[in-house]
Amino acid sequence: FISKKSFEIGRNFANKIWNASRLVMMNLDGFKFADQGPEPTPTEMPDKWILSRFAQATQFARECFDNFRFNTAAKAIYDFFWRDFCDWYLEMVKPRLYTDGGGKPDDNARFILFYILNGSYRMLHPYMPFVTEELFQLLFQAVGNKPAKPSLTVMPWLDVPGSFLNQGLDQQMYFIQDLVGAIRNIRSEMNVPPGKNADVIIKPSDDRIAEWVKGCSEYIRLLAKVGEMEINEDAGRPIQSATTVIKGAEIYIPLSGLINIDLEKDRLQKEIERISQLLSKSDKKLVNDDFVNKAPKEVIEKEKDKNHDYRERLDKLNKNLEEIVGW
């Protein structure tokens, strides 16, 4: 028997695999796997990073299988495919697949996508044989192999080269992910329209961070919907700008022209008033002896959690209001 939660996780993951595979296969038209070498040759930072992560996941999963740690292996493969491959690499590589004006797609990027799907199906086959078998056949048909490869049941795992391993790229990519996440959070908190690019000023803590940002500037613009991007170690905070700090950098987003300052100010003031009223009621309840002494423990703990949440939201709202007003 499996739990309902495990069933939902498995179903969602199968959908994720299917959708990611469909996206890749739709962009393999004209790509000839037979013309490629045994492994791709990464050139850009995201290519090197994803192949390093793939080598790490494959190596770790193989060790887990050898030691009968099947659940741990499944978690490693799941995390790689969902988070690293789908959530980040696929989004970063899309511009190299879609071409305007009759341009040619980047075959190096397409080979990496093909290579990772091929290897991932093999690792996942013991857990979801029917889904992976179908996708494996479709993948090779998409690159002109008819009839397709033999069944996955008799196919070995890919021997991913150890030369792909690059632990230093993990640190760089973690920073880029934090940076993109921080910009997205500001956009969400400040109600920036989804289709509007935001100008961003990044104040790196040192030259190494500055080089990381410069090297990935196009990917940052793509993933965080950034317009103009200034990288300046001596930057100061502009008036009426949202700001946040991550490890290695400060981030400023000028709000003038990006949002309607007056409307957003009114919205924030109304929300501050509403949350303040809720917090006041919660405070009164938590100092009421009848409630504290008679209510079940779980009810009291729930009220304390709500109180803590109100305080955090109020602090954030006040901070956002200060940034908009320009205090």
Secondary structure as UniProt FT lines:
FT   HELIX           4..26
FT   TURN            29..30
FT   HELIX           33..35
FT   HELIX           45..66
FT   TURN            67..68
FT   HELIX           70..79
FT   HELIX           80..89
FT   HELIX           90..97
FT   TURN            101..102
FT   HELIX           107..124
FT   TURN            125..127
FT   HELIX           129..142
FT   TURN            143..144
FT   HELIX           152..154
FT   HELIX           162..164
FT   HELIX           167..189
FT   TURN            190..191
FT   TURN            194..195
FT   STRAND          198..204
FT   HELIX           207..215
FT   HELIX           217..224
FT   STRAND          226..231
FT   TURN            233..234
FT   STRAND          241..246
FT   TURN            247..248
FT   STRAND          249..254
FT   TURN            257..258
FT   HELIX           261..286
FT   HELIX           289..294
FT   HELIX           297..325
//
